[in-house]
Amino acid sequence: MLNLIEMSRSNERTEQQSTASRGGRAAAFAALALALLMTAIAAQPAAAKTPKDFFGIFAEGPTKKDYRGMGEAGFGTNRVPVNWAAIQGSRNAPYDWSTSDQGVYSTAKNGMRPSLVVYGTPKFVHADTSKGLYGPKSKQDLKAWREFSEALARRYSPNGDYFDAVPEIDHLPVKKWIAWNEQNSKNNWVPKPDPKAYARLVENFDKGISKVDPKAEIVLGGMYGSPRDPESMKATKFLDRMYQVRGIEKHFDAINAHPYASDNGEIKKRIDELRSVSKRAGDGNVDLLVGELGWASKGPARSDLVVGEKGQADRLRDGLELLAHKRKKWNVIGAYVYTWRDFPAGQLACNWCPWSGLVTKKSKPKPALRAVKKVIRKSR
């Protein structure tokens, strides 16, 4: 650096002028850089905004603490299982709503809208359910299923009477009704998946629900993308065969994907494939519910869905952001996380599911919970 004490006055003036010039140019460059930065920020797409009930959750055997935690996390929907067999013990028996009331009440009490997944095999449909679920097929059983569906709507829909009877909870009646669950699995439609028989179930489900609430959203049961056992059926094949039943598209509003995969690139592929089936069937504007999305933080090493705590958090974050971003393009009406809390191994046939919770069995939050909450806040 020059020693200013030894400079002449003329050199001082020259240096001062040069410094002033450099300072001016620096300020100009700084202003230009700031302007370019602000322009770039303004050009970036805003975070995808979603309705409050867009992000949903499901819990295996939820406790009061689970319901409270799910609501506090920001979820707008809770998927509530409704087992027909637990509500109607015999063909002419009155309905016992105690189990479904509990799920609906606890969900709404914690600020979430219940979305009902309706399934089950009463003994008068099939006495032995040790091998799995049997769907109603005879005219008599389909009639009983339709009457049961209508009774559900008369209780829990916006035109039902349940929420008027419990004014202490938020008025959050059911709008999305899910017909069965993973019907393309051999365990959930014994002896083997039957798309045409399932279509008849959907038709009668719609007739029962829509008789009470014509604005109800009828959603197909969630379909597991690529079951590995040979007796189950790929989701795309099942949906394609179901569409072969003439007029079936008039009886549902949304297809339902359980697009489990190792990463979100594969999930996008599976959703694209399902939507392509609908387009080929002339039903390209059908809505889409992603009824289950999840990975496990630990579990059997052979499963590509076991990705560690960081992998679980990263994939859920990216997956939910993808679905929020594609909401309008793909007609996505909801994205439901599986599951809220870890549960004991052996409870389900799924070998990785017990560690797919956002919290541990003792309700300790995992990194995935923080990641999911952040996506929900950003998307509101």
C-alpha positions as CSV (number, residue, x, y, z in Angstrom):
1,M,0.0,0.0,0.0
2,L,1.2,3.5,-0.8
3,N,2.4,5.7,2.1
4,L,-0.1,8.7,1.9
5,I,2.1,10.9,4.2
6,E,4.8,11.0,1.4
7,M,2.4,11.9,-1.4
8,S,2.1,15.4,-2.8
9,R,-1.1,17.3,-2.7
10,S,-1.6,16.8,-6.4
11,N,-1.1,13.0,-6.0
12,E,-3.5,13.1,-3.1
13,R,-6.1,14.7,-5.2
14,T,-5.5,12.2,-8.0
15,E,-5.8,9.3,-5.6
16,Q,-8.9,10.7,-4.0
17,Q,-10.5,11.1,-7.4
18,S,-9.5,7.6,-8.4
19,T,-10.8,6.2,-5.1
20,A,-14.0,8.1,-5.5
21,S,-14.3,6.7,-9.1
22,R,-13.7,3.1,-7.9
23,G,-16.1,3.6,-5.1
24,G,-18.8,4.8,-7.5
25,R,-18.3,1.9,-9.8
26,A,-18.4,-0.5,-6.9
27,A,-21.6,0.9,-5.7
28,A,-23.1,0.7,-9.2
29,F,-22.0,-2.9,-9.5
30,A,-23.5,-3.7,-6.1
31,A,-26.8,-2.1,-7.1
32,L,-26.8,-4.0,-10.3
33,A,-26.1,-7.3,-8.6
34,L,-28.8,-6.6,-6.0
35,A,-31.3,-5.8,-8.8
36,L,-30.4,-9.0,-10.7
37,L,-30.7,-11.1,-7.5
38,M,-34.2,-9.6,-6.7
39,T,-35.3,-10.3,-10.3
40,A,-34.1,-13.9,-10.0
41,I,-35.9,-14.4,-6.7
42,A,-39.1,-12.9,-8.2
43,A,-38.8,-15.2,-11.2
44,Q,-38.6,-18.4,-9.0
45,P,-41.9,-20.3,-8.7
46,A,-43.6,-19.8,-5.3
47,A,-44.0,-22.8,-3.1
48,A,-47.0,-24.8,-4.2
49,K,-50.0,-23.9,-2.1
50,T,-52.4,-26.6,-1.1
51,P,-55.8,-26.9,0.6
52,K,-55.7,-27.6,4.4
53,D,-56.9,-31.2,3.9
54,F,-54.3,-32.0,1.2
55,F,-51.7,-33.6,3.4
56,G,-53.0,-36.6,5.3
57,I,-51.7,-39.3,7.7
58,F,-52.6,-42.8,8.9
59,A,-51.8,-44.5,12.2
60,E,-51.9,-48.2,13.1
61,G,-54.0,-48.4,16.3
62,P,-53.8,-44.7,17.2
63,T,-53.9,-43.5,20.8
64,K,-55.1,-40.1,22.1
65,K,-51.5,-39.0,22.1
66,D,-51.2,-40.0,18.4
67,Y,-54.3,-38.1,17.4
68,R,-53.0,-35.0,19.2
69,G,-49.6,-35.3,17.7
70,M,-50.9,-35.7,14.1
71,G,-53.1,-32.7,14.5
72,E,-50.3,-30.6,16.0
73,A,-48.0,-31.6,13.1
74,G,-50.3,-29.8,10.7
75,F,-52.0,-32.8,8.9
76,G,-55.4,-31.8,7.6
77,T,-56.7,-35.3,7.0
78,N,-56.6,-38.5,8.9
79,R,-57.4,-41.8,7.1
80,V,-59.8,-43.6,9.3
81,P,-60.4,-47.4,8.7
82,V,-64.0,-48.5,8.8
83,N,-64.4,-52.3,9.1
84,W,-67.8,-53.5,7.9
85,A,-67.4,-56.7,9.8
86,A,-66.9,-54.8,13.1
87,I,-70.1,-52.8,12.5
88,Q,-72.5,-55.4,11.3
89,G,-72.3,-58.8,12.8
90,S,-75.1,-60.5,11.0
91,R,-77.2,-59.7,7.9
92,N,-80.2,-58.2,9.6
93,A,-78.3,-56.8,12.7
94,P,-78.3,-53.1,13.5
95,Y,-75.2,-51.2,12.9
96,D,-72.8,-50.7,15.8
97,W,-71.0,-47.4,15.1
98,S,-68.8,-47.4,18.2
99,T,-65.5,-48.1,16.5
100,S,-66.0,-45.8,13.6
101,D,-67.4,-43.0,15.9
102,Q,-64.3,-43.2,17.9
103,G,-62.0,-42.7,14.9
104,V,-64.1,-39.9,13.4
105,Y,-64.5,-38.1,16.7
106,S,-60.8,-38.2,17.7
107,T,-59.8,-37.1,14.2
108,A,-62.1,-34.1,14.1
109,K,-61.4,-33.2,17.7
110,N,-57.8,-32.6,16.7
111,G,-58.6,-30.5,13.7
112,M,-58.3,-33.1,11.0
113,R,-60.9,-34.1,8.5
114,P,-61.7,-37.9,8.5
115,S,-61.3,-39.7,5.2
116,L,-62.9,-43.1,5.5
117,V,-61.4,-46.2,4.0
118,V,-64.3,-48.7,4.0
119,Y,-63.6,-52.5,3.8
120,G,-64.3,-55.7,5.6
121,T,-65.9,-59.1,5.4
122,P,-68.8,-59.8,7.7
123,K,-69.4,-63.5,8.5
124,F,-72.6,-63.5,6.5
125,V,-70.5,-62.7,3.4
126,H,-67.8,-65.2,4.2
127,A,-67.5,-67.1,7.5
128,D,-63.7,-67.8,7.4
129,T,-61.4,-64.8,6.9
130,S,-58.2,-66.4,8.0
131,K,-56.7,-66.1,4.5
132,G,-57.7,-62.5,4.1
133,L,-60.6,-60.3,2.9
134,Y,-63.4,-61.5,0.7
135,G,-65.3,-58.9,-1.3
136,P,-69.1,-59.0,-1.6
137,K,-70.1,-60.7,-4.9
138,S,-73.6,-62.0,-4.8
139,K,-76.6,-59.8,-5.4
140,Q,-77.6,-60.2,-1.8
141,D,-74.2,-59.3,-0.5
142,L,-73.8,-56.3,-2.8
143,K,-77.2,-55.0,-1.7
144,A,-76.0,-55.3,1.9
145,W,-72.8,-53.4,1.0
146,R,-74.8,-50.7,-0.8
147,E,-77.1,-50.3,2.2
148,F,-74.1,-50.1,4.6
149,S,-72.5,-47.4,2.4
150,E,-75.7,-45.4,2.4
151,A,-75.9,-45.7,6.2
152,L,-72.3,-44.4,6.5
153,A,-73.1,-41.4,4.5
154,R,-76.3,-40.7,6.5
155,R,-74.0,-40.6,9.6
156,Y,-70.8,-39.0,8.6
157,S,-71.3,-37.0,5.3
158,P,-72.1,-33.2,5.2
159,N,-75.7,-34.3,4.9
160,G,-75.4,-36.8,7.8
161,D,-76.4,-36.3,11.4
162,Y,-73.3,-37.3,13.4
163,F,-71.6,-33.9,13.6
164,D,-74.8,-32.1,14.7
165,A,-74.9,-34.5,17.6
166,V,-71.4,-33.7,18.8
167,P,-71.1,-29.9,18.7
168,E,-68.0,-29.9,20.9
169,I,-65.8,-31.0,18.0
170,D,-65.0,-29.2,14.7
171,H,-67.6,-29.7,12.0
172,L,-65.5,-31.7,9.6
173,P,-67.7,-34.2,7.8
174,V,-66.4,-36.9,5.5
175,K,-65.9,-35.8,1.9
176,K,-63.5,-38.5,0.5
177,W,-64.8,-42.0,0.7
178,I,-62.3,-44.8,-0.2
179,A,-63.7,-48.1,-1.5
180,W,-61.6,-50.9,0.0
181,N,-57.8,-51.1,0.3
182,E,-55.1,-52.7,-1.9
183,Q,-57.7,-54.8,-3.7
184,N,-55.0,-55.8,-6.2
185,S,-53.3,-57.8,-3.4
186,K,-54.1,-61.5,-2.9
187,N,-54.6,-60.9,0.9
188,N,-57.2,-58.2,0.4
189,W,-59.3,-59.9,-2.3
190,V,-59.3,-63.7,-1.7
191,P,-58.7,-66.0,-3.5
192,K,-57.2,-63.6,-6.0
193,P,-57.7,-60.1,-7.3
194,D,-60.8,-59.7,-9.4
195,P,-61.0,-56.3,-11.2
196,K,-64.5,-56.9,-12.5
197,A,-65.9,-58.0,-9.1
198,Y,-64.2,-55.0,-7.5
199,A,-65.9,-52.7,-10.1
200,R,-69.3,-54.0,-9.0
201,L,-68.3,-53.2,-5.4
202,V,-67.4,-49.6,-6.4
203,E,-70.6,-49.2,-8.3
204,N,-72.7,-50.1,-5.3
205,F,-70.5,-48.1,-3.0
206,D,-71.1,-45.0,-5.1
207,K,-74.9,-45.6,-5.3
208,G,-75.1,-45.9,-1.5
209,I,-72.9,-42.8,-0.7
210,S,-74.1,-40.5,-3.5
211,K,-77.7,-41.2,-2.7
212,V,-77.1,-39.2,0.4
213,D,-74.4,-36.9,-0.7
214,P,-74.3,-36.3,-4.5
215,K,-71.1,-34.2,-4.1
216,A,-69.2,-37.0,-2.3
217,E,-65.7,-37.8,-3.7
218,I,-65.7,-41.6,-4.4
219,V,-62.1,-42.8,-4.4
220,L,-60.8,-46.2,-5.5
221,G,-59.0,-48.3,-2.9
222,G,-55.3,-47.7,-2.9
223,M,-53.4,-49.9,-5.3
224,Y,-49.9,-51.1,-4.4
225,G,-47.8,-50.5,-7.5
226,S,-45.8,-53.7,-8.0
227,P,-46.6,-56.6,-5.6
228,R,-43.9,-59.2,-5.7
229,D,-46.0,-62.2,-5.1
230,P,-47.3,-63.9,-8.3
231,E,-50.9,-64.1,-7.1
232,S,-51.3,-60.4,-6.7
233,M,-51.7,-58.0,-9.6
234,K,-49.8,-54.9,-10.7
235,A,-51.8,-51.7,-10.2
236,T,-51.7,-50.8,-13.9
237,K,-53.0,-54.2,-15.0
238,F,-55.8,-54.1,-12.3
239,L,-56.9,-50.7,-13.3
240,D,-56.9,-51.4,-17.0
241,R,-59.1,-54.5,-16.5
242,M,-61.4,-52.6,-14.2
243,Y,-61.9,-50.0,-16.9
244,Q,-63.2,-52.7,-19.2
245,V,-66.4,-52.8,-17.2
246,R,-68.6,-50.5,-19.2
247,G,-69.5,-47.2,-17.5
248,I,-67.5,-47.9,-14.4
249,E,-65.7,-44.5,-14.7
250,K,-69.1,-42.8,-13.9
251,H,-68.9,-44.3,-10.4
252,F,-65.7,-42.9,-9.0
253,D,-63.9,-39.5,-8.9
254,A,-60.3,-40.5,-8.2
255,I,-57.9,-43.3,-8.6
256,N,-55.7,-44.1,-5.6
257,A,-52.0,-45.0,-5.7
258,H,-49.8,-46.6,-3.1
259,P,-46.7,-46.0,-5.2
260,Y,-44.1,-47.5,-2.9
261,A,-40.6,-47.4,-4.4
262,S,-37.0,-46.9,-3.5
263,D,-37.0,-43.2,-4.6
264,N,-39.2,-40.5,-5.9
265,G,-38.1,-40.9,-9.5
266,E,-39.6,-44.4,-9.5
267,I,-42.7,-43.0,-7.7
268,K,-43.2,-40.4,-10.5
269,K,-42.9,-43.2,-13.0
270,R,-45.6,-45.3,-11.3
271,I,-48.0,-42.4,-11.1
272,D,-47.4,-41.6,-14.7
273,E,-48.2,-45.2,-15.6
274,L,-51.4,-45.2,-13.7
275,R,-52.6,-42.0,-15.2
276,S,-51.7,-43.3,-18.7
277,V,-54.1,-46.2,-18.1
278,S,-56.9,-43.8,-17.2
279,K,-56.1,-41.7,-20.3
280,R,-56.3,-44.7,-22.6
281,A,-59.6,-45.6,-21.1
282,G,-60.9,-42.1,-21.9
283,D,-60.8,-41.0,-18.3
284,G,-57.8,-38.7,-18.5
285,N,-59.3,-36.0,-16.2
286,V,-59.8,-38.3,-13.3
287,D,-58.4,-37.2,-9.9
288,L,-55.6,-38.9,-8.1
289,L,-55.2,-39.6,-4.4
290,V,-51.8,-40.8,-3.2
291,G,-53.3,-42.7,-0.3
292,E,-50.0,-44.0,1.1
293,L,-46.4,-42.7,0.8
294,G,-43.6,-43.9,3.1
295,W,-40.2,-45.4,3.8
296,A,-38.7,-47.1,6.8
297,S,-36.0,-45.8,9.0
298,K,-34.8,-49.3,9.7
299,G,-35.8,-52.9,9.1
300,P,-34.8,-55.8,6.8
301,A,-31.7,-55.0,4.8
302,R,-33.1,-56.7,1.7
303,S,-35.9,-54.2,1.4
304,D,-35.2,-51.2,-0.8
305,L,-37.8,-49.3,1.3
306,V,-35.5,-49.4,4.3
307,V,-33.4,-46.2,3.8
308,G,-32.3,-45.0,7.3
309,E,-33.5,-42.0,9.2
310,K,-32.0,-39.4,6.9
311,G,-33.1,-41.2,3.8
312,Q,-36.7,-41.4,5.2
313,A,-36.7,-37.7,5.9
314,D,-35.2,-36.7,2.6
315,R,-37.5,-38.9,0.5
316,L,-40.7,-37.9,2.3
317,R,-39.8,-34.2,2.0
318,D,-39.0,-34.6,-1.8
319,G,-42.1,-36.8,-2.4
320,L,-44.5,-34.5,-0.7
321,E,-43.0,-31.4,-2.4
322,L,-43.3,-33.2,-5.8
323,L,-47.0,-34.0,-5.2
324,A,-47.8,-30.5,-4.1
325,H,-45.9,-29.1,-7.1
326,K,-47.7,-31.4,-9.5
327,R,-51.1,-31.0,-7.8
328,K,-52.8,-29.3,-10.7
329,K,-51.1,-31.1,-13.5
330,W,-51.8,-34.5,-12.1
331,N,-55.2,-33.6,-10.5
332,V,-53.8,-34.7,-7.1
333,I,-56.5,-34.3,-4.4
334,G,-54.3,-35.5,-1.5
335,A,-51.0,-37.0,-0.3
336,Y,-51.2,-39.3,2.8
337,V,-48.1,-40.3,4.7
338,Y,-47.7,-43.9,6.0
339,T,-47.5,-44.0,9.0
340,W,-47.5,-41.9,12.1
341,R,-45.9,-44.2,14.7
342,D,-43.7,-47.3,14.6
343,F,-45.4,-50.5,15.8
344,P,-44.4,-54.0,16.8
345,A,-43.0,-56.3,14.0
346,G,-45.3,-59.2,13.1
347,Q,-48.5,-57.1,13.3
348,L,-48.7,-57.0,9.5
349,A,-47.4,-59.1,6.6
350,C,-45.3,-56.1,5.5
351,N,-41.8,-56.6,6.7
352,W,-40.6,-52.9,6.6
353,C,-43.8,-51.2,7.7
354,P,-43.2,-51.4,11.5
355,W,-40.4,-48.8,11.2
356,S,-42.1,-46.5,8.8
357,G,-43.4,-44.1,11.4
358,L,-42.6,-40.4,11.7
359,V,-42.2,-41.1,15.5
360,T,-40.8,-44.2,17.2
361,K,-42.9,-46.7,19.2
362,K,-42.3,-44.5,22.3
363,S,-43.4,-41.4,20.3
364,K,-39.9,-39.9,19.9
365,P,-39.8,-37.7,16.8
366,K,-37.6,-38.8,13.9
367,P,-36.0,-36.4,11.4
368,A,-38.8,-37.4,9.0
369,L,-41.4,-35.6,11.2
370,R,-39.4,-32.4,11.1
371,A,-39.1,-32.6,7.4
372,V,-42.8,-33.3,6.8
373,K,-43.9,-30.5,9.1
374,K,-41.7,-28.1,7.2
375,V,-43.2,-29.1,3.9
376,I,-46.8,-28.7,5.3
377,R,-46.0,-25.2,6.6
378,K,-44.4,-24.1,3.4
379,S,-47.3,-25.3,1.3
380,R,-50.1,-23.6,3.2
